[in-house]
Amino acid sequence: MCGRIVQKSGPVRLSIIEGIETPDSRDRKPRWNLAPSQDALVIRQNHETGVRTIEPLQWGLIPYWTKDPKGGRKPIIARAETVSKLPMFRDAYAKRRCIIPIDAFYEWKTVEGQRTKQPFAIARANEKPFGLGGIWENWKIPGTDDWLRTFAIITTPANVTVSPIHDRMPLMIDPSNAERWLGPDLDPHDILENEFPPDQLKAWPISTRVNSPKNDDAGIIGPLSKARTSSP
């Protein structure tokens, strides 16, 4: 599902993920347990000017046509299979795609005989930042000239590294597709269908401290044992 992400690298490193460069020099503290409703750094591109930016957007999509954001749901994910079809997502998918640069994400595994799910951290095997495919929206706050920008992460069926933990995983943008994903193509559906190579990922069990967004420190991502494994 991808309900938590890690943005521990500095904005400069996150803005220069493989396949794309977005100059930025702002200062931002590391986020080890970034949760929905919070702000995450997001890369997006203006299709008219070609200007690319990396800036904080709120996690939880509010469509531009929503009259009252308090009364509706704010999806944190959109499924790759339906993102181009559902009214909630299709306009943003066609015109407002984005990349969320991260260092890792978390998933929870159901363990037979245990009441509490076991959380796992999942990252690139080379430990470099990588980009997740997402969509973003502009919503004008009624009675003001202010805009609220929000986003959702697109998910796909899990590959063989992630599937023992969860049946879904975030869409990972291959560096060769980054420019096109941000560009004006109305339906880059083939990118949605690409499976990220399983051997380029690693996963390891972590503490249930991650269950609370209040815990946001480097200890969150540490393995339960000294040996990090490429599969759970």
N, C-alpha and C positions, 0 to 999 in steps of 0.2 A: 504493500500500500504506500509506503514512504510517508510516515507521519512526523519524522524528525530528520533534520539535516545538520551537517557540520560545515561551518565556514570559519575555520581556524586560521587560515592563511591571511596575510594582509591583503587589502584591496588591490594593490598593484599586482601581486601574484595571481589573485583570482581573476583580474581583468585581462590577463595574458595567458589564458588557458590554451592548450594546443588547438591550432586551427583558427584562432581569432585573437585580435588584439584590441583592447579598449583602454586607451590611456586614462589613468585616474591616479590621483595622489592623495585622496582623502584618508583621514585616519579613522580606524574603526577597530574596536576591541574584538578579539577572537570570540566566536560563538561555537560552543561545543555541543549544545543541545537546543538548537533553534526549533521552535514549535509553531504550529498554526496560530494565526492572529498576530504574530510578531513580524517585524520587518527583516527581510533578507535582501542581500545584494543581488540585483538582477541586471542582466545585460539585454538591452533592446536597441532597435535601430529605427530611425525615422525614414520611412520609405520615400518621402519627398526630397529630403535633403541628404540622405545617406549618413547622417550623423549618428554615431553609435555612442551610447552612454552606459555606465554602470552606476546604479543608484538603489537606495532601499525602497522596496515595495512591500506592502502588507500581504502576508500569506493567507489566502482565502478570497476567492474571486467574487467580486460584486459587479455584475453586468452593467453596462452604461445605462440601460433602460430601467434599472431598478429604481422605484420611487422611494422606498424606505429600506435601507440595508439592515435595520434591526428586525424587520419582519420576515426576511427571507433567509434561506440557507446560503452559506458562503463556502462552496466546495473547495477543498484543498487539493483535490486531484481530478483529472479528467481521463477517461479511458481512451487509449489510442484507437480502439475499434469504433468509437462513437463520437469522438471529439469534433469531427467534421459534419456531424448530422444533428446533434442535439441543439435546440435553440439556445440553451444556456452557454454553449461553447463555440458554435460554428462561426460566428462573426469574428470572434477573437482569434480563432484558429486561422482563418483566412487572412486577417489583416494585422494581428498583433501577437505574433509568436515571440518568444524570448528564450534566453538561456540562463539557467541558474547555476553559477559556478560553485562547486562544493568540494570539500575534501573527503567526505564520507556521508553515508546515510545509515539509518537504523531500521531494522525490521524485527518483529517479534514472532517467535516460534511457539506453537502450542506443543506442550510436552505431556505425554500421557501420564496420568497419576499426579500431576502438579497443578495446583490452582492458578499459579502465576506463570505467565508466558515468559520464555527465556529471550531476552533481547540480544541481538547481534549487531555488530558494526560491519559495514561493507564498504570497501574502498578499492581504488586501483591497486594492482599488485606492485606497481612502481611508486606508490604513495604520492603521485602528482595530483593536483586538482583536476577535476573534469567537469563537463557541463551536462546539465539535465535539460531536456526540452520542456518548455512550458508555454502558457498563454497569459497575457496580461490585459487589464481593462482600465479605462478611465471612468471615474464616476464623479460627477459634480455634486458637491454638497449643497443641498437646497438652501436658498437664501444667501448664498455666499459666492465669491469668485474662486473658491478653493476647489481643488481636485484631489480625490483620493485614488491612488493607483494601487491595484491589487493583482495577484497572480495565482495560478494553480499549476501544479506539476502534472505532466502527462505520464501515465503508467502503461506498461505493456505486460504480456505474459512473462514470467520469470525465466531466466536461462538456467542451466544446470547447476551453476554455483549458488544461485539464490533460491531455486525451487524447493530444496529441502527445508528452507526456513519459512518461505511465504510464496504463494502462487503468483504474486504480482511484484513488479519492480519498476522504478522510474525509468523513463525513456532516456537513455544515455546517448548524447549526440556525438557521433564519430567526428573527429576533427575535420575530415574531408567534407563533411556536410554542414559545418557550422555557418559558413557564409550564406549558403542557400537557405538554411532554416530561418535565418534572420531576414532574408530578402523578400521580394514582392511576390514570389510564387504563391498562388492562392491555395494550392493543395499539394504539398510535397509528401504525398501519401507513402511513397516508397521509404522515406526516412522513418516513418512510424513503424514500418514492418521490419526494419533492420534489427537483428539481434546482436547485442554487444558481446564480443568474444568472451566466453566464460573464463578462459585461462588468463585474462587480463584483470580479473577481480580476485579479491580475497575476502574472507568473512571470518569473524571470530566472536565468541560469546563475551558479553560484557556484563557489568553489574546492573541490577534492577534500579539503581539510583537514577538511571536514565528515564525511568517512568515519570518522574516529576520534573517539569520544565524549570523548577526553581533551582535544580542542580545543573549548573552550567560551568563546568571547570574541566581541566585537562584529564582529571582522573576518570571522567565518564567513559572515555574511549579505551581505557586500558583493558587488556585481555584478562580473563579470569585465571588463566594459566600462563606460564612463561612462553609456551609454544603457540604462536599464531598459526592457524591452519588456513589453507586455501579453500577448504570446504568445512561445513559444520560437522 
